[in-house]
Amino acid sequence: MIRLGAGPLDRIVAVGAHCDDIAIGAGGTLLTLCRARPGIRVDALVLSGGGSDREQEEQAALAAFCPGADLRLTVLKLPDGRIPAHWEEAKAAVEELRERTEPDLILAPRTDDAHQDHRGLAQLLPTAFRDHLVLGYEIVKWDGDLGRPSAYQPLTPETAEQKVRLLQEHYPSQRHRPWYGREAFLGLARIRGIECHARYAEAFAVTKLMLNLGTFTVGD
């Protein structure tokens, strides 16, 4: 497996259209990052669920998924399933997030996600974060839109198990969904692990990546 390590990571941004998107798509990666870098700043933005029980779920969940981090979470009140119709509000939220942080890494939905809310948010990110590495996470669902990812974060068995446990513990409002369960989450992680020669992994899409493998500097 080809490996490319990241430089220093002091600040990351994690965005989701709905409460639980970030944890489902990148919860294991957040656990891995935050354990390796105590005090890392995590700016998280969720576009819907504000003022409801789901916001409380998200606050507790992301605190658990980001142990020891400087977590700053904002949950808005845009309507679930209608985010494309609220483009201006969503764009303003992303731009406001950009104004207050200079992240080393962004975790966001994939631009080809079949859910219109996920896809719309993913398409907004490059309009504000133009020179940043964006990893597009995947969310298992009935649409059957899982593709061929281009980047992987291996997870230890302990981290994969903890991710599943935290998802089940912190999002009781989602337990009735037929796809929301241990088998789905751990099964996908096992498949992605096979693809990168690990036991478990989370997978991401990368739409643009600039390499710096020599002495090149921006502007040359």
C-alpha positions in Angstrom: 0.0 0.0 0.0 1.3 3.4 -1.0 1.6 5.7 2.0 1.8 9.5 2.2 2.1 11.0 5.7 0.6 14.3 6.7 2.6 17.2 8.1 1.7 18.8 11.4 -2.0 18.9 12.1 -3.0 21.5 14.6 -6.5 22.4 13.4 -9.1 20.4 11.6 -12.6 21.2 10.4 -15.4 18.6 10.3 -18.7 19.4 8.6 -21.9 17.5 8.3 -25.3 18.1 6.9 -27.0 16.2 9.8 -26.2 15.3 13.3 -24.3 12.0 13.2 -22.9 12.4 9.7 -19.4 13.4 11.0 -19.3 10.5 13.5 -20.5 7.9 10.9 -18.2 9.0 8.2 -15.1 10.0 10.1 -15.6 9.0 13.8 -12.7 6.6 13.8 -10.4 9.1 12.1 -11.3 11.7 14.7 -10.6 9.3 17.5 -7.2 8.5 15.9 -6.3 12.1 15.3 -7.3 13.4 18.7 -5.5 10.7 20.6 -2.3 11.3 18.7 -2.5 15.1 19.0 -3.8 16.2 22.5 -5.2 19.7 22.3 -5.8 19.7 18.6 -8.5 22.2 17.6 -11.6 20.8 16.0 -14.1 23.2 14.4 -17.3 21.3 13.7 -20.3 22.6 11.7 -23.6 20.8 11.3 -26.3 22.4 9.2 -29.4 20.8 10.6 -30.8 19.7 14.0 -30.2 22.8 16.0 -32.5 23.4 19.0 -33.6 19.7 19.0 -32.7 16.5 20.8 -30.4 15.8 17.9 -28.2 18.7 18.8 -27.8 17.4 22.3 -26.9 14.0 20.9 -24.3 15.6 18.6 -22.7 17.6 21.4 -22.2 14.5 23.6 -21.1 12.3 20.6 -18.5 14.7 19.2 -17.1 15.3 22.7 -16.6 11.5 23.0 -15.2 11.2 19.4 -12.7 14.1 20.0 -11.1 13.2 23.4 -8.8 15.9 24.7 -9.5 18.2 21.7 -10.4 21.9 21.7 -13.8 21.2 20.2 -16.0 24.0 18.9 -19.3 22.8 17.6 -22.0 24.8 15.8 -25.4 23.2 15.0 -27.7 25.2 12.7 -31.5 24.8 12.2 -31.7 24.3 8.4 -34.5 21.7 7.5 -33.4 18.1 7.0 -33.7 17.2 3.4 -34.1 20.7 2.2 -30.6 22.1 2.4 -30.3 22.8 -1.4 -33.3 25.1 -1.1 -31.4 27.0 1.7 -28.2 27.5 -0.3 -27.6 31.0 0.8 -27.8 30.2 4.5 -25.6 27.2 4.1 -23.1 29.1 2.1 -23.0 31.9 4.7 -22.4 29.3 7.5 -19.5 27.8 5.6 -18.0 31.2 4.9 -18.3 32.2 8.5 -16.5 29.0 9.5 -13.7 29.9 7.1 -13.3 33.3 8.6 -12.6 31.9 12.1 -10.2 29.0 11.2 -7.3 28.1 9.0 -7.4 24.2 9.1 -4.8 21.8 8.1 -7.4 19.2 7.2 -11.2 19.2 6.4 -13.5 16.2 6.9 -16.6 16.6 4.8 -19.2 14.6 2.8 -18.3 13.3 -0.7 -19.2 15.5 -3.6 -20.9 12.5 -5.3 -22.9 11.4 -2.3 -26.5 10.5 -3.4 -28.1 12.4 -0.6 -28.9 16.0 -1.7 -28.0 17.5 1.7 -24.6 15.8 1.8 -23.8 16.5 -1.8 -24.8 20.2 -1.5 -22.6 20.8 1.5 -19.7 19.0 -0.2 -20.0 21.3 -3.2 -20.0 24.4 -1.0 -16.7 23.6 0.7 -14.4 24.6 -2.2 -16.1 27.9 -2.5 -14.7 29.0 0.9 -11.8 26.6 1.5 -9.9 26.9 -1.8 -6.4 25.8 -0.7 -7.2 23.1 1.8 -7.0 19.3 1.8 -10.6 18.0 2.0 -11.2 14.3 2.7 -14.7 13.3 1.6 -16.2 10.7 4.0 -18.7 8.0 3.1 -22.1 7.2 4.8 -23.7 3.9 4.3 -27.4 4.1 3.4 -30.1 2.7 1.3 -29.1 4.7 -1.8 -26.2 2.3 -2.5 -23.8 5.0 -3.4 -20.6 3.6 -2.0 -17.9 3.9 -4.6 -14.2 3.3 -5.0 -12.4 5.5 -2.5 -8.9 6.9 -3.0 -7.6 7.4 0.5 -7.8 5.3 3.7 -7.2 5.8 7.4 -6.5 2.5 9.0 -8.2 1.9 12.4 -7.1 -0.4 15.1 -9.6 -3.0 16.2 -10.1 -1.2 19.4 -10.8 2.1 17.6 -13.2 0.5 15.2 -15.1 -1.1 18.1 -15.2 2.1 20.0 -16.6 4.0 17.1 -19.4 1.5 16.8 -20.1 1.6 20.5 -20.2 5.4 20.6 -22.5 5.5 17.6 -24.9 3.2 19.3 -24.6 5.0 22.6 -25.0 8.6 21.5 -27.6 8.6 18.8 -30.6 6.8 20.2 -32.8 8.7 17.8 -31.3 6.8 14.8 -31.5 3.2 16.2 -34.8 2.5 14.4 -33.2 2.9 10.9 -32.6 -0.4 9.2 -29.1 0.5 8.1 -28.0 1.9 11.5 -26.3 -0.9 13.4 -23.1 -2.6 14.4 -23.0 -5.0 11.4 -23.2 -2.2 8.8 -20.6 0.0 10.4 -18.1 -2.6 11.3 -18.7 -4.5 8.0 -17.9 -1.4 5.9 -14.8 -0.7 8.1 -13.7 -4.3 7.5 -14.1 -4.0 3.7 -12.2 -0.8 3.6 -9.5 -2.4 5.8 -9.1 -5.2 3.3 -8.6 -2.6 0.6 -5.7 -1.0 2.4 -4.1 -4.1 4.0 -5.4 -3.3 7.5 -8.0 -4.9 9.7 -10.3 -1.9 9.7 -10.3 1.5 8.0 -12.3 4.5 7.1 -12.2 5.5 3.4 -12.3 8.9 1.8 -12.5 10.6 -1.6 -10.0 13.2 -2.5 -10.9 15.5 -5.4 -7.7 17.6 -5.4 -4.4 17.1 -3.8 -1.1 19.0 -4.3 2.0 17.1 -3.5 5.2 18.6 -2.1 7.7 15.9 -2.4 10.8 18.1 -3.0 11.8 21.7 -2.5 8.8 23.3 -4.4 7.2 26.3 -2.7 3.9 27.8 -3.6 4.4 30.5 -6.2 7.3 28.8 -8.1 
